[in-house]
Structures are given as C-alpha cells and as structure tokens.
Amino acid sequence: MIVVTGATGNVGRPLVEALAAVGEQVTAVSRRPGGTELPEGVRHHQADLADPGSLRPALDGADALFLLFAGELLTGERPVRELLETAGSAGVRRVVVLSSQAAETRPQAISHAPLRALEEAVRASGLDWTVLRPGGFGSNAFAWAESVRTRRTVAAPFGDVGLPVVDPADIAEVAAATLRGRGHAGRTYELTGPAPVSPRQQAQTIGDALGEPVRFTGLSREQARAELLRFMPEPVADGTLDILGEPTAAEQRVSPDVERVLGRPPRAFADWAMRNIAAFR
C-alpha cells in the first residue's frame, strides 16, 4: 500500500489518481475531512503532519510514503524525524519527498532552510528515499484566475523573466514512478518544464486557450511583495521574488529528469492552460 500526504493538492490529487488507475492500494491523507471525490477504492485518512501520531493509523500495512509538507513547513520547525521514525516503525520502507529546486539553487536562503532540513532528515532516516525538487509550478497561474475571468488581465512582476515552470501533473507522474518502480532509491530529481516561459508569455498562452486576448500588466517588486505577504511569511515572499526576478542560471535551466523518469518530454505550459482553462472563463 502507498500512503499519499497532501492528497487534495495540485500534486497529491493527480498522484492519487495515477496510482489508483494502475491498481495500487492507496491511502489519501489530508488535514480536512473528505474522501468523497477520491477514486473508487482509495481510502481517506484525516491527519496533521505536525502531529506524527495522527498519521500512524494510515501507515498500517503501507510500504511506501509520499511526503508533502506544503507551505506549513516554511512557517516553523516540524517534527520531521519523528514522523519518519513513525513511518519506519510501521513498516514503511520507501519514502518520496517533495522538496524544491531552491533547496539546491539557493543554499543560503532562509526561505528554503526548512526544506533543506527536511531533505537531510529523509536521507538520514534509514529508509529508501527519493527527493523530488520541482521548480515553479505552472498551477501558480491560478492566482490570476479571478482577474482573467473578470477583466481579462494578468498582473505580475518581472514580466519578461522566463522560468521553465513545471506541470504538477508531471510531478505527480514522476512521484508515482518513483513510488512504484526500482532504481530510484538515493536519487534526487530536478523537475522542470520543457522551456522557460515568462509571465507575459503565460498571459498570452491563457488568452490563446480562451480565444480572447489577455492583457499583461507589470507590477513593481514592492507591489508584488505586498500581495505575497497576504498569505506568505516575509522570508518566503522575499525568497520567491528573488527567484522570479533574478533567477540563477540553474533555475532557468531545463532539467532532463522528467524525461529520464517518464520516457517522454515534460508538458508545456500551454498544455496546463488548456486542461485548466475552465478556471479562467
């Protein structure tokens, strides 16, 4: 059995679907009650990763764990080692953890220090581990959905700075492959899209999918920071803007790892936009 934490998110949901589609026994874990929209045969378990004991019942009979702490990890220290010990004592032998490209590309950044600590704990856990380090998510464009629906406008900073954003569906497929297949233990995979795409280009791509023009409006760093601080801690907002505005060469590089694991190129942002265009109508 495979336990998937963060099972209702942009990566967790398609991961659960992918595993269920190939007949895996899956327990989907989320903090909120739910389970009604899960694929047939998938068990739901409510747990909070800040309390490792709450996850323990979901781990009975499991041999693999997908570990996703989401944004909560960036707000303070979490009992990662205790959770990994709980998993190991329950019989889990393989863990795949979702980290971030910036854990490698920004080694001194305060914003991603908790993810670096998470990776270190996973490597020291004694379990077979795989670390996934995606770059920016294509699904971050959902932040523009309301302005596109109501005004056909996208407002963002650094309009012409391109990054190879990755489709969460690709992250999910890589996660499924590493949870199920052999040869991934002790590996770290960097996950990106097939080419850098700027916010201005993303706005045009969404417009193309809609069949109507979408106007791009630039924001200053200060304006964008004020928006991010509404739902991010200050270090995370500043670290995010550093990547968006002044990416390193490594952050703009297209990684071969999605194709290496899946045997096909990563999906383009245009593919993500077409699949999710209903959110922008």
ZADO-1210 file (C-alpha; in nm, 4 decimals, padded with zeros to 6 digits):
<atoms>
<atom x="00.0000" y="00.0000" z="00.0000" code="MET" pos="1"/>
<atom x="00.1087" y="00.3573" z="-00.0711" code="ILE" pos="2"/>
<atom x="00.0234" y="00.6481" z="00.1581" code="VAL" pos="3"/>
<atom x="-00.0043" y="00.9902" z="-00.0067" code="VAL" pos="4"/>
<atom x="00.0049" y="01.3001" z="00.2133" code="THR" pos="5"/>
<atom x="-00.1198" y="01.6315" z="00.0774" code="GLY" pos="6"/>
<atom x="-00.3657" y="01.4225" z="-00.1210" code="ALA" pos="7"/>
<atom x="-00.6055" y="01.7050" z="-00.2103" code="THR" pos="8"/>
<atom x="-00.3457" y="01.9430" z="-00.3582" code="GLY" pos="9"/>
<atom x="-00.2163" y="02.0179" z="-00.7068" code="ASN" pos="10"/>
<atom x="00.0308" y="01.7274" z="-00.6891" code="VAL" pos="11"/>
<atom x="-00.1357" y="01.4936" z="-00.4402" code="GLY" pos="12"/>
<atom x="-00.4681" y="01.4697" z="-00.6201" code="ARG" pos="13"/>
<atom x="-00.3293" y="01.3605" z="-00.9606" code="PRO" pos="14"/>
<atom x="-00.0817" y="01.1334" z="-00.7815" code="LEU" pos="15"/>
<atom x="-00.3641" y="00.9501" z="-00.6045" code="VAL" pos="16"/>
<atom x="-00.5492" y="00.9199" z="-00.9357" code="GLU" pos="17"/>
<atom x="-00.2404" y="00.7896" z="-01.1168" code="ALA" pos="18"/>
<atom x="-00.1703" y="00.5262" z="-00.8519" code="LEU" pos="19"/>
<atom x="-00.5328" y="00.4137" z="-00.8339" code="ALA" pos="20"/>
<atom x="-00.5512" y="00.3886" z="-01.2132" code="ALA" pos="21"/>
<atom x="-00.2805" y="00.1214" z="-01.2159" code="VAL" pos="22"/>
<atom x="-00.4393" y="-00.0769" z="-00.9348" code="GLY" pos="23"/>
<atom x="-00.2299" y="00.0322" z="-00.6370" code="GLU" pos="24"/>
<atom x="-00.3824" y="00.0295" z="-00.2917" code="GLN" pos="25"/>
<atom x="-00.3761" y="00.3922" z="-00.1802" code="VAL" pos="26"/>
<atom x="-00.4492" y="00.5795" z="00.1403" code="THR" pos="27"/>
<atom x="-00.5044" y="00.9505" z="00.0747" code="ALA" pos="28"/>
<atom x="-00.4142" y="01.1734" z="00.3701" code="VAL" pos="29"/>
<atom x="-00.5337" y="01.5299" z="00.4203" code="SER" pos="30"/>
<atom x="-00.5850" y="01.7613" z="00.7152" code="ARG" pos="31"/>
<atom x="-00.9543" y="01.8135" z="00.6415" code="ARG" pos="32"/>
<atom x="-01.2339" y="01.5583" z="00.6411" code="PRO" pos="33"/>
<atom x="-01.3117" y="01.4347" z="00.2935" code="GLY" pos="34"/>
<atom x="-01.2685" y="01.1451" z="00.0590" code="GLY" pos="35"/>
<atom x="-01.5901" y="01.1772" z="-00.1386" code="THR" pos="36"/>
<atom x="-01.4081" y="01.2843" z="-00.4551" code="GLU" pos="37"/>
<atom x="-01.1395" y="01.0185" z="-00.4385" code="LEU" pos="38"/>
<atom x="-01.1145" y="00.7421" z="-00.6985" code="PRO" pos="39"/>
<atom x="-01.3028" y="00.4255" z="-00.6177" code="GLU" pos="40"/>
<atom x="-01.1157" y="00.2025" z="-00.3768" code="GLY" pos="41"/>
<atom x="-00.8947" y="00.4779" z="-00.2310" code="VAL" pos="42"/>
<atom x="-00.9116" y="00.5075" z="00.1462" code="ARG" pos="43"/>
<atom x="-00.9108" y="00.8525" z="00.3086" code="HIS" pos="44"/>
<atom x="-00.7423" y="00.9342" z="00.6389" code="HIS" pos="45"/>
<atom x="-00.7509" y="01.2681" z="00.8170" code="GLN" pos="46"/>
<atom x="-00.4188" y="01.3661" z="00.9788" code="ALA" pos="47"/>
<atom x="-00.1992" y="01.6657" z="01.0513" code="ASP" pos="48"/>
<atom x="00.1707" y="01.6120" z="00.9782" code="LEU" pos="49"/>
<atom x="00.2543" y="01.8436" z="01.2679" code="ALA" pos="50"/>
<atom x="00.1261" y="01.5555" z="01.4829" code="ASP" pos="51"/>
<atom x="00.3030" y="01.2403" z="01.3578" code="PRO" pos="52"/>
<atom x="00.0856" y="01.0230" z="01.5787" code="GLY" pos="53"/>
<atom x="-00.2215" y="01.1246" z="01.3796" code="SER" pos="54"/>
<atom x="-00.0660" y="00.9665" z="01.0700" code="LEU" pos="55"/>
<atom x="00.0173" y="00.6360" z="01.2397" code="ARG" pos="56"/>
<atom x="-00.3142" y="00.4552" z="01.1669" code="PRO" pos="57"/>
<atom x="-00.2794" y="00.5342" z="00.7940" code="ALA" pos="58"/>
<atom x="00.0608" y="00.3663" z="00.7827" code="LEU" pos="59"/>
<atom x="-00.0520" y="00.0194" z="00.8888" code="ASP" pos="60"/>
<atom x="00.0280" y="-00.2157" z="00.6028" code="GLY" pos="61"/>
<atom x="00.1989" y="00.0563" z="00.3952" code="ALA" pos="62"/>
<atom x="00.5335" y="00.0042" z="00.2279" code="ASP" pos="63"/>
<atom x="00.5728" y="00.3458" z="00.0627" code="ALA" pos="64"/>
<atom x="00.5011" y="00.7059" z="00.1631" code="LEU" pos="65"/>
<atom x="00.4740" y="01.0260" z="-00.0390" code="PHE" pos="66"/>
<atom x="00.5644" y="01.3108" z="00.1918" code="LEU" pos="67"/>
<atom x="00.4450" y="01.6633" z="00.1241" code="LEU" pos="68"/>
<atom x="00.4528" y="01.9296" z="00.3928" code="PHE" pos="69"/>
<atom x="00.3279" y="02.2144" z="00.1700" code="ALA" pos="70"/>
<atom x="00.3629" y="02.5740" z="00.2860" code="GLY" pos="71"/>
<atom x="00.3152" y="02.4966" z="00.6537" code="GLU" pos="72"/>
<atom x="00.6718" y="02.3654" z="00.6757" code="LEU" pos="73"/>
<atom x="00.8034" y="02.7085" z="00.5823" code="LEU" pos="74"/>
<atom x="00.6463" y="02.8729" z="00.8863" code="THR" pos="75"/>
<atom x="00.8397" y="02.6872" z="01.1505" code="GLY" pos="76"/>
<atom x="01.0091" y="02.3664" z="01.2626" code="GLU" pos="77"/>
<atom x="00.8116" y="02.0446" z="01.2199" code="ARG" pos="78"/>
<atom x="00.8786" y="01.7064" z="01.3815" code="PRO" pos="79"/>
<atom x="01.0080" y="01.5533" z="01.0598" code="VAL" pos="80"/>
<atom x="01.2367" y="01.2990" z="01.2187" code="ARG" pos="81"/>
<atom x="00.9600" y="01.1784" z="01.4500" code="GLU" pos="82"/>
<atom x="00.7296" y="01.1349" z="01.1519" code="LEU" pos="83"/>
<atom x="00.9925" y="00.9366" z="00.9603" code="LEU" pos="84"/>
<atom x="01.0577" y="00.7199" z="01.2657" code="GLU" pos="85"/>
<atom x="00.6831" y="00.6570" z="01.2921" code="THR" pos="86"/>
<atom x="00.6736" y="00.5549" z="00.9266" code="ALA" pos="87"/>
<atom x="00.9712" y="00.3230" z="00.9623" code="GLY" pos="88"/>
<atom x="00.8327" y="00.1563" z="01.2740" code="SER" pos="89"/>
<atom x="00.5039" y="00.0967" z="01.0877" code="ALA" pos="90"/>
<atom x="00.6832" y="-00.0963" z="00.8133" code="GLY" pos="91"/>
<atom x="00.7267" y="00.1742" z="00.5502" code="VAL" pos="92"/>
<atom x="01.0443" y="00.1116" z="00.3537" code="ARG" pos="93"/>
<atom x="01.0313" y="00.3758" z="00.0808" code="ARG" pos="94"/>
<atom x="00.9717" y="00.7498" z="00.1081" code="VAL" pos="95"/>
<atom x="00.9431" y="01.0021" z="-00.1741" code="VAL" pos="96"/>
<atom x="00.9587" y="01.3615" z="-00.0547" code="VAL" pos="97"/>
<atom x="00.8521" y="01.6743" z="-00.2399" code="LEU" pos="98"/>
<atom x="01.1089" y="01.9471" z="-00.1846" code="SER" pos="99"/>
<atom x="01.2032" y="02.2424" z="-00.4067" code="SER" pos="100"/>
<atom x="01.4641" y="02.3268" z="-00.6657" code="GLN" pos="101"/>
<atom x="01.5636" y="02.6220" z="-00.4471" code="ALA" pos="102"/>
<atom x="01.6844" y="02.3869" z="-00.1743" code="ALA" pos="103"/>
<atom x="01.9826" y="02.3339" z="-00.4062" code="GLU" pos="104"/>
<atom x="01.9996" y="02.6573" z="-00.6049" code="THR" pos="105"/>
<atom x="01.9621" y="02.8893" z="-00.3021" code="ARG" pos="106"/>
<atom x="02.1726" y="02.7127" z="-00.0355" code="PRO" pos="107"/>
<atom x="02.1928" y="03.0220" z="00.1863" code="GLN" pos="108"/>
<atom x="01.8308" y="03.1341" z="00.1518" code="ALA" pos="109"/>
<atom x="01.6395" y="03.1497" z="00.4794" code="ILE" pos="110"/>
<atom x="01.3153" y="03.0896" z="00.2903" code="SER" pos="111"/>
<atom x="01.4074" y="02.7326" z="00.1961" code="HIS" pos="112"/>
<atom x="01.6109" y="02.6296" z="00.5016" code="ALA" pos="113"/>
<atom x="01.3249" y="02.4097" z="00.6351" code="PRO" pos="114"/>
<atom x="01.3178" y="02.2158" z="00.3077" code="LEU" pos="115"/>
<atom x="01.6919" y="02.1597" z="00.3260" code="ARG" pos="116"/>
<atom x="01.6425" y="02.0271" z="00.6798" code="ALA" pos="117"/>
<atom x="01.3622" y="01.8031" z="00.5527" code="LEU" pos="118"/>
<atom x="01.5883" y="01.6566" z="00.2856" code="GLU" pos="119"/>
<atom x="01.8644" y="01.5943" z="00.5401" code="GLU" pos="120"/>
<atom x="01.6207" y="01.4142" z="00.7704" code="ALA" pos="121"/>
<atom x="01.4910" y="01.1963" z="00.4871" code="VAL" pos="122"/>
<atom x="01.8437" y="01.0988" z="00.3828" code="ARG" pos="123"/>
<atom x="01.9302" y="01.0086" z="00.7417" code="ALA" pos="124"/>
<atom x="01.6089" y="00.8144" z="00.8023" code="SER" pos="125"/>
<atom x="01.7350" y="00.4691" z="00.7067" code="GLY" pos="126"/>
<atom x="01.4512" y="00.4377" z="00.4538" code="LEU" pos="127"/>
<atom x="01.4922" y="00.4077" z="00.0785" code="ASP" pos="128"/>
<atom x="01.4453" y="00.7698" z="-00.0224" code="TRP" pos="129"/>
<atom x="01.3924" y="00.9770" z="-00.3344" code="THR" pos="130"/>
<atom x="01.3847" y="01.3573" z="-00.3344" code="VAL" pos="131"/>
<atom x="01.1834" y="01.5499" z="-00.5946" code="LEU" pos="132"/>
<atom x="01.2867" y="01.9109" z="-00.6493" code="ARG" pos="133"/>
<atom x="01.0422" y="02.0917" z="-00.8785" code="PRO" pos="134"/>
<atom x="01.0888" y="02.4471" z="-00.9946" code="GLY" pos="135"/>
<atom x="00.7951" y="02.6866" z="-01.0118" code="GLY" pos="136"/>
<atom x="00.4547" y="02.5261" z="-01.0661" code="PHE" pos="137"/>
<atom x="00.2536" y="02.6078" z="-01.3754" code="GLY" pos="138"/>
<atom x="-00.0507" y="02.5973" z="-01.1478" code="SER" pos="139"/>
<atom x="00.0678" y="02.9156" z="-00.9756" code="ASN" pos="140"/>
<atom x="-00.1165" y="03.0831" z="-01.2635" code="ALA" pos="141"/>
<atom x="-00.4393" y="03.0028" z="-01.0777" code="PHE" pos="142"/>
<atom x="-00.3597" y="03.3190" z="-00.8800" code="ALA" pos="143"/>
<atom x="-00.4626" y="03.5136" z="-01.1918" code="TRP" pos="144"/>
<atom x="-00.7906" y="03.3291" z="-01.2460" code="ALA" pos="145"/>
<atom x="-01.0188" y="03.5942" z="-01.0951" code="GLU" pos="146"/>
<atom x="-00.8584" y="03.8854" z="-01.2803" code="SER" pos="147"/>
<atom x="-00.8658" y="03.6933" z="-01.6083" code="VAL" pos="148"/>
<atom x="-01.2310" y="03.5976" z="-01.5605" code="ARG" pos="149"/>
<atom x="-01.3461" y="03.9486" z="-01.4706" code="THR" pos="150"/>
<atom x="-01.1042" y="04.1790" z="-01.6563" code="ARG" pos="151"/>
<atom x="-00.9044" y="03.9590" z="-01.8968" code="ARG" pos="152"/>
<atom x="-00.5922" y="04.0888" z="-01.7224" code="THR" pos="153"/>
<atom x="-00.2844" y="03.9338" z="-01.5631" code="VAL" pos="154"/>
<atom x="-00.0780" y="04.1456" z="-01.3222" code="ALA" pos="155"/>
<atom x="00.2641" y="04.0159" z="-01.2185" code="ALA" pos="156"/>
<atom x="00.6204" y="04.1352" z="-01.1549" code="PRO" pos="157"/>
<atom x="00.9204" y="04.0624" z="-01.3779" code="PHE" pos="158"/>
<atom x="00.7043" y="04.0215" z="-01.6853" code="GLY" pos="159"/>
<atom x="00.9805" y="03.9183" z="-01.9233" code="ASP" pos="160"/>
<atom x="01.1826" y="03.6902" z="-01.6960" code="VAL" pos="161"/>
<atom x="01.1321" y="03.3303" z="-01.8049" code="GLY" pos="162"/>
<atom x="01.1455" y="03.0172" z="-01.5897" code="LEU" pos="163"/>
<atom x="01.0773" y="02.6566" z="-01.7014" code="PRO" pos="164"/>
<atom x="00.7673" y="02.6096" z="-01.4860" code="VAL" pos="165"/>
<atom x="00.6611" y="02.2506" z="-01.4356" code="VAL" pos="166"/>
<atom x="00.3168" y="02.0988" z="-01.4723" code="ASP" pos="167"/>
<atom x="00.2020" y="01.9467" z="-01.1392" code="PRO" pos="168"/>
<atom x="00.0695" y="01.6503" z="-01.3359" code="ALA" pos="169"/>
<atom x="00.4285" y="01.5750" z="-01.4403" code="ASP" pos="170"/>
<atom x="00.5413" y="01.5950" z="-01.0780" code="ILE" pos="171"/>
<atom x="00.2651" y="01.3508" z="-00.9867" code="ALA" pos="172"/>
<atom x="00.3635" y="01.1066" z="-01.2616" code="GLU" pos="173"/>
<atom x="00.7284" y="01.1175" z="-01.1569" code="VAL" pos="174"/>
<atom x="00.6229" y="01.0620" z="-00.7962" code="ALA" pos="175"/>
<atom x="00.4113" y="00.7630" z="-00.8987" code="ALA" pos="176"/>
<atom x="00.7008" y="00.6142" z="-01.0947" code="ALA" pos="177"/>
<atom x="00.9444" y="00.6553" z="-00.8065" code="THR" pos="178"/>
<atom x="00.6996" y="00.5152" z="-00.5515" code="LEU" pos="179"/>
<atom x="00.6301" y="00.2066" z="-00.7630" code="ARG" pos="180"/>
<atom x="00.9495" y="00.1388" z="-00.9578" code="GLY" pos="181"/>
<atom x="01.3002" y="00.0296" z="-00.8794" code="ARG" pos="182"/>
<atom x="01.6210" y="00.2190" z="-00.9372" code="GLY" pos="183"/>
<atom x="01.5115" y="00.5445" z="-00.7755" code="HIS" pos="184"/>
<atom x="01.6409" y="00.4941" z="-00.4216" code="ALA" pos="185"/>
<atom x="01.9028" y="00.7502" z="-00.3244" code="GLY" pos="186"/>
<atom x="01.8213" y="00.9695" z="-00.6232" code="ARG" pos="187"/>
<atom x="01.7341" y="01.3392" z="-00.6373" code="THR" pos="188"/>
<atom x="01.5345" y="01.4548" z="-00.9396" code="TYR" pos="189"/>
<atom x="01.5026" y="01.8164" z="-01.0505" code="GLU" pos="190"/>
<atom x="01.1700" y="01.8685" z="-01.2263" code="LEU" pos="191"/>
<atom x="01.1063" y="02.1483" z="-01.4757" code="THR" pos="192"/>
<atom x="00.9001" y="02.2197" z="-01.7824" code="GLY" pos="193"/>
<atom x="01.0407" y="02.1982" z="-02.1369" code="PRO" pos="194"/>
<atom x="01.1326" y="02.5665" z="-02.1825" code="ALA" pos="195"/>
<atom x="01.1433" y="02.8954" z="-01.9920" code="PRO" pos="196"/>
<atom x="00.8187" y="03.0906" z="-02.0098" code="VAL" pos="197"/>
<atom x="00.7712" y="03.4437" z="-01.8769" code="SER" pos="198"/>
<atom x="00.4601" y="03.5827" z="-01.7030" code="PRO" pos="199"/>
<atom x="00.3840" y="03.7864" z="-02.0137" code="ARG" pos="200"/>
<atom x="00.4028" y="03.4708" z="-02.2267" code="GLN" pos="201"/>
<atom x="00.1858" y="03.2825" z="-01.9791" code="GLN" pos="202"/>
<atom x="-00.0795" y="03.5542" z="-02.0042" code="ALA" pos="203"/>
<atom x="-00.0724" y="03.5275" z="-02.3836" code="GLN" pos="204"/>
<atom x="-00.0953" y="03.1483" z="-02.3629" code="THR" pos="205"/>
<atom x="-00.4005" y="03.1685" z="-02.1373" code="ILE" pos="206"/>
<atom x="-00.5545" y="03.4141" z="-02.3831" code="GLY" pos="207"/>
<atom x="-00.4841" y="03.1767" z="-02.6712" code="ASP" pos="208"/>
<atom x="-00.6580" y="02.8970" z="-02.4821" code="ALA" pos="209"/>
<atom x="-00.9558" y="03.1248" z="-02.4144" code="LEU" pos="210"/>
<atom x="-00.9688" y="03.2527" z="-02.7698" code="GLY" pos="211"/>
<atom x="-00.9605" y="03.6092" z="-02.6349" code="GLU" pos="212"/>
<atom x="-00.6709" y="03.8463" z="-02.5649" code="PRO" pos="213"/>
<atom x="-00.5475" y="03.8707" z="-02.2051" code="VAL" pos="214"/>
<atom x="-00.3659" y="04.1927" z="-02.1222" code="ARG" pos="215"/>
<atom x="-00.0471" y="04.1801" z="-01.9147" code="PHE" pos="216"/>
<atom x="00.0170" y="04.4499" z="-01.6531" code="THR" pos="217"/>
<atom x="00.3522" y="04.4732" z="-01.4790" code="GLY" pos="218"/>
<atom x="00.3851" y="04.5066" z="-01.1017" code="LEU" pos="219"/>
<atom x="00.6821" y="04.6501" z="-00.9168" code="SER" pos="220"/>
<atom x="00.8642" y="04.4237" z="-00.6731" code="ARG" pos="221"/>
<atom x="00.7158" y="04.6276" z="-00.3873" code="GLU" pos="222"/>
<atom x="00.3622" y="04.5833" z="-00.5179" code="GLN" pos="223"/>
<atom x="00.4126" y="04.2106" z="-00.5668" code="ALA" pos="224"/>
<atom x="00.5665" y="04.1757" z="-00.2202" code="ARG" pos="225"/>
<atom x="00.2642" y="04.3396" z="-00.0605" code="ALA" pos="226"/>
<atom x="00.0395" y="04.0865" z="-00.2345" code="GLU" pos="227"/>
<atom x="00.2525" y="03.7877" z="-00.1341" code="LEU" pos="228"/>
<atom x="00.2665" y="03.8969" z="00.2297" code="LEU" pos="229"/>
<atom x="-00.1080" y="03.8460" z="00.2488" code="ARG" pos="230"/>
<atom x="-00.0517" y="03.4690" z="00.2562" code="PHE" pos="231"/>
<atom x="00.3253" y="03.4095" z="00.2921" code="MET" pos="232"/>
<atom x="00.5759" y="03.4718" z="00.5714" code="PRO" pos="233"/>
<atom x="00.8170" y="03.7545" z="00.4931" code="GLU" pos="234"/>
<atom x="01.1262" y="03.5362" z="00.4252" code="PRO" pos="235"/>
<atom x="00.9282" y="03.3154" z="00.1862" code="VAL" pos="236"/>
<atom x="00.7877" y="03.6156" z="-00.0022" code="ALA" pos="237"/>
<atom x="01.1325" y="03.7687" z="-00.0394" code="ASP" pos="238"/>
<atom x="01.2853" y="03.4377" z="-00.1457" code="GLY" pos="239"/>
<atom x="01.0121" y="03.3840" z="-00.4027" code="THR" pos="240"/>
<atom x="01.0640" y="03.7300" z="-00.5521" code="LEU" pos="241"/>
<atom x="01.4395" y="03.6733" z="-00.5683" code="ASP" pos="242"/>
<atom x="01.3818" y="03.3626" z="-00.7815" code="ILE" pos="243"/>
<atom x="01.1186" y="03.5279" z="-01.0014" code="LEU" pos="244"/>
<atom x="01.3177" y="03.8441" z="-01.0574" code="GLY" pos="245"/>
<atom x="01.6806" y="03.7314" z="-01.0531" code="GLU" pos="246"/>
<atom x="01.6887" y="03.3590" z="-01.1280" code="PRO" pos="247"/>
<atom x="02.0217" y="03.1821" z="-01.1332" code="THR" pos="248"/>
<atom x="02.1393" y="03.0008" z="-01.4437" code="ALA" pos="249"/>
<atom x="02.0483" y="02.6732" z="-01.2700" code="ALA" pos="250"/>
<atom x="01.6925" y="02.7950" z="-01.2104" code="GLU" pos="251"/>
<atom x="01.6498" y="02.8820" z="-01.5779" code="GLN" pos="252"/>
<atom x="01.7970" y="02.5522" z="-01.6959" code="ARG" pos="253"/>
<atom x="01.5675" y="02.2844" z="-01.8387" code="VAL" pos="254"/>
<atom x="01.6266" y="01.9626" z="-01.6473" code="SER" pos="255"/>
<atom x="01.6260" y="01.6253" z="-01.8274" code="PRO" pos="256"/>
<atom x="01.4864" y="01.4419" z="-01.5246" code="ASP" pos="257"/>
<atom x="01.1155" y="01.4342" z="-01.6162" code="VAL" pos="258"/>
<atom x="01.2015" y="01.2709" z="-01.9475" code="GLU" pos="259"/>
<atom x="01.4607" y="01.0486" z="-01.7808" code="ARG" pos="260"/>
<atom x="01.1990" y="00.9047" z="-01.5428" code="VAL" pos="261"/>
<atom x="00.8887" y="00.9072" z="-01.7646" code="LEU" pos="262"/>
<atom x="01.0418" y="00.8436" z="-02.1065" code="GLY" pos="263"/>
<atom x="00.8725" y="01.1498" z="-02.2575" code="ARG" pos="264"/>
<atom x="00.9333" y="01.5258" z="-02.2546" code="PRO" pos="265"/>
<atom x="00.7670" y="01.7358" z="-01.9853" code="PRO" pos="266"/>
<atom x="00.4385" y="01.9064" z="-02.0664" code="ARG" pos="267"/>
<atom x="00.4455" y="02.2679" z="-02.1838" code="ALA" pos="268"/>
<atom x="00.2627" y="02.5470" z="-02.0009" code="PHE" pos="269"/>
<atom x="00.0202" y="02.5588" z="-02.2933" code="ALA" pos="270"/>
<atom x="-00.0879" y="02.2025" z="-02.2102" code="ASP" pos="271"/>
<atom x="-00.1562" y="02.3009" z="-01.8496" code="TRP" pos="272"/>
<atom x="-00.3531" y="02.6087" z="-01.9626" code="ALA" pos="273"/>
<atom x="-00.5742" y="02.4084" z="-02.1992" code="MET" pos="274"/>
<atom x="-00.6543" y="02.1456" z="-01.9354" code="ARG" pos="275"/>
<atom x="-00.7411" y="02.4083" z="-01.6758" code="ASN" pos="276"/>
<atom x="-00.8959" y="02.6789" z="-01.8903" code="ILE" pos="277"/>
<atom x="-01.2362" y="02.6459" z="-01.7208" code="ALA" pos="278"/>
<atom x="-01.0907" y="02.8265" z="-01.4185" code="ALA" pos="279"/>
<atom x="-01.0245" y="03.1342" z="-01.6340" code="PHE" pos="280"/>
<atom x="-01.3518" y="03.1559" z="-01.8267" code="ARG" pos="281"/>
</atoms>
